[in-house]
Amino acid sequence: MRFCSPFASLTFLASLLQLAPALAFAQALTPVCQPSVSTPIIVATHDQVIAAGLRAEPPLTNTGGFGFAWPDMQMGVIKTADGYEWFTSDGAYHPRQLWEGHWVGNNNYGSVVTTLGTLDNPLGAGIPHDVTISPNPDPAVNPNYASYGYIGGGSVYQVPEGMTGAGNLIVGYHAELPGNTLYSVHGLAASWDNGLHWTDLGEVIRPNQSLALKLAPGFDPMGAGPLVLSPDGKYFYFYFPDWPAGTTSTTHVSVARVLAASLVEAAFGSSHPHSVPFEKFYEGSWHLQPGIGGASTDLMAKQPPEVGGYLDIHFNSALQRYVMIIDNDTTFYYAESVDGLTWTNPISLGDFTDGANTIAVYPTSVGLGEDPNILDKKFYVYYTFLHEENGGLPRKGDSLRRITLTCP
């Protein structure tokens, strides 16, 4: 993933989102929590990342000089009987190769890496499964697949009991096209075997701005954050900075949604796996603008430009609100929402770089309870620490770091 890409995603209470937008935006909302923030700790050192890359399977035979770029985007995590399974992209090149009698790799950058570890050691001591997202058996599902210069996923949703495909996984991926033009899209992929293989389900979100190099704003505005089911089980939501047509800047926060039952049925309910259309929220309506190229409303339009970038949003059961972490490469911000449309003014959590030429990117909030995707009064935020001059790889001095946020 290129390093200036603002990311985002979230889901929230669908029933509350039916409130009249004029009423929602007129509400004065103050945060329930003024979080205290711990000193960052390192949970995966540079040397540990390098060592994990040497263990990875399929083996990294030719990384294009990039090394084992882990984590190269926001992470997904599920809790199992054996610990925690983590998912994120390795940004290295993955050439097509014959391994253990099967062809693997896609001659592209990016992947989905699965590791089994703990909250204190996401890498674990085992073998990282570093696999690429395979094209859909039906080329019509995603005719753009061959054009991507990067395709990698991280945030994972595990289908619960009672839904079609229970136990299977859906990953949100970030794809860039063509090559390094700094224009990206968001898509989904599915796994029937706990992440050993991934099948592309197609694109679901594109910016409002069409691909036009002369208007490139200097970063790609689409992310790969988590799909989180709303508590009523009706919708999945994806939050992202959109790129309005004819402009050179992005929205702070835009949102799109899809019926959850329709998506999992399309992915796992037939022999023809695919996605279904998302719809963007625009001027008070969910039904006017498609996820692919439609216009969207900026839910934080009054915020200054620096309050924008990577977005990570999860439901907090203690607060009964959604919590958003915003990361502009250096400073993290915190905001809350009751309905997913109206947000509190973001609170600065501090600068998490370490002097000049370092950046802190890809924030991922993780709860400490039975479901790591639900937060409580105390939760972790993981992020990748990088030396900006080594944004190209192999990275030097990079690490996975973590802060703890606590609500009094």
FENSUL-V140846 format. One record per residue. PHI is phi in radians with two decimals (999 if undefined). Layout:
PHI / PHI
This chain:
999 / -1.26 / -1.41 / -1.82 / -1.44 / -1.23 / -2.10 / -2.98 / 3.00 / -3.13 / -2.42 / -2.78 / -1.06 / -1.14 / -1.10 / -1.23 / -1.26 / -1.45 / -1.05 / -1.04 / -1.01 / -1.05 / -1.19 / -1.06 / -1.38 / -1.44 / -1.15 / -1.65 / -2.10 / -2.04 / -1.22 / -1.30 / -1.96 / -1.94 / -1.18 / -1.49 / -2.20 / -1.40 / -1.22 / -1.08 / -2.16 / -1.63 / -1.88 / -2.68 / -1.39 / -1.01 / -1.13 / -1.18 / -1.13 / -1.05 / -1.11 / -1.14 / -1.09 / -1.26 / -1.56 / -1.02 / -2.31 / -0.99 / -1.16 / -1.49 / -1.52 / -2.70 / -1.62 / 1.19 / 1.45 / -1.61 / 1.21 / -1.49 / -1.53 / -2.18 / -1.46 / -1.81 / -2.93 / -1.10 / -1.83 / -2.05 / -2.60 / -2.28 / -1.68 / -2.22 / -1.15 / -1.75 / 2.40 / -2.11 / -1.74 / -1.97 / -2.35 / -2.89 / -1.60 / -1.74 / -1.35 / -1.26 / -1.36 / -2.16 / -1.22 / -1.15 / -2.65 / -1.58 / -2.41 / 0.89 / 1.43 / -2.28 / -1.43 / -2.29 / 1.48 / -2.35 / 0.94 / -2.62 / -1.64 / 1.68 / -2.93 / -2.22 / -1.77 / -1.92 / -2.24 / -1.93 / -2.62 / -2.31 / -1.17 / -1.58 / -2.59 / -1.05 / -1.19 / 1.14 / -1.87 / -1.52 / -1.62 / -1.19 / -1.60 / -1.90 / -2.06 / -1.62 / -1.44 / -1.41 / -1.13 / -1.18 / -0.98 / -1.77 / -1.02 / -1.20 / -1.10 / -2.59 / -1.18 / -1.61 / -0.90 / -1.23 / -1.57 / -1.23 / -1.65 / -2.68 / -2.61 / -2.55 / -2.20 / -2.49 / -1.32 / -2.05 / -2.02 / -1.75 / -1.15 / -1.42 / -1.00 / 1.66 / -1.95 / -0.99 / 1.38 / -0.88 / 1.60 / -1.33 / -2.09 / -2.12 / -2.01 / -1.51 / -2.08 / -1.89 / -2.24 / -2.06 / -2.68 / -1.45 / 1.06 / -1.89 / -1.59 / 1.08 / -2.22 / -2.29 / -2.35 / -2.05 / -2.40 / -2.25 / -2.40 / -2.16 / -2.32 / -1.79 / -2.33 / 1.10 / 1.62 / -1.28 / -2.45 / -2.28 / -2.03 / -1.10 / -1.79 / 1.80 / -1.26 / -2.21 / -2.35 / -2.22 / -1.08 / -1.11 / -1.29 / -1.30 / -1.10 / -2.64 / -1.09 / -1.19 / -1.81 / -0.97 / -1.43 / 1.73 / -2.73 / -1.71 / -1.54 / -1.86 / -2.12 / -2.56 / -1.40 / -1.32 / -1.55 / -2.13 / -1.25 / -1.14 / -0.99 / -1.47 / 1.31 / -1.65 / -2.20 / -1.80 / -2.19 / -2.26 / -1.85 / -2.86 / -1.39 / -1.51 / -2.13 / -1.06 / -1.01 / 1.38 / -2.08 / -2.08 / -2.44 / -1.94 / -1.23 / -1.22 / -2.55 / -2.11 / -2.50 / -2.33 / -2.50 / -2.66 / -1.14 / -1.09 / -1.08 / -1.16 / -1.18 / -1.20 / -1.16 / -1.16 / -1.32 / -2.18 / -1.63 / -2.64 / -1.48 / -2.13 / -1.14 / -2.82 / -1.75 / -2.29 / -1.12 / -1.55 / -2.30 / -1.53 / -1.46 / -2.57 / 0.86 / 1.49 / -2.31 / -1.73 / -2.07 / -1.90 / -2.14 / -1.28 / -1.10 / -1.50 / 1.50 / -1.26 / -1.46 / -2.57 / -1.55 / -1.46 / -1.32 / -2.27 / -1.08 / -1.50 / -1.40 / -1.18 / -0.99 / -1.20 / -1.55 / -2.99 / 2.41 / -1.19 / -2.19 / -2.39 / -2.33 / -2.49 / -1.40 / -1.92 / -1.21 / -1.24 / -1.55 / 0.96 / -2.49 / -1.53 / -2.04 / -2.03 / -1.87 / -1.95 / -2.36 / -1.76 / 1.57 / -2.29 / -1.81 / -1.73 / -2.20 / -2.21 / -2.53 / -2.25 / -2.61 / -1.52 / -1.94 / 1.47 / -1.93 / -1.74 / -2.08 / -1.18 / -1.09 / -1.08 / -1.79 / -1.23 / -1.69 / 2.11 / -1.64 / -1.93 / -1.54 / -2.36 / 1.51 / -1.15 / 1.14 / -2.19 / -2.36 / -2.17 / -2.35 / 1.04 / -1.19 / -2.38 / -1.49 / -2.38 / -1.41 / -1.78 / -1.65 / -1.14 / -1.94 / -1.16 / -1.57 / -1.91 / -1.60 / -2.39 / -1.09 / -2.16 / -2.66 / -1.77 / -2.23 / -1.64 / -2.73 / -1.63 / -1.78 / -2.40 / -1.48 / -1.04 / -1.19 / -1.92 / -1.05 / -1.26 / -2.09 / -1.24 / -1.27 / -2.11 / 1.38 / -1.36 / -2.84 / -1.73 / -2.12 / -2.56 / -2.08 / -1.98 / -1.86 / -2.25 / -1.67 / -1.02
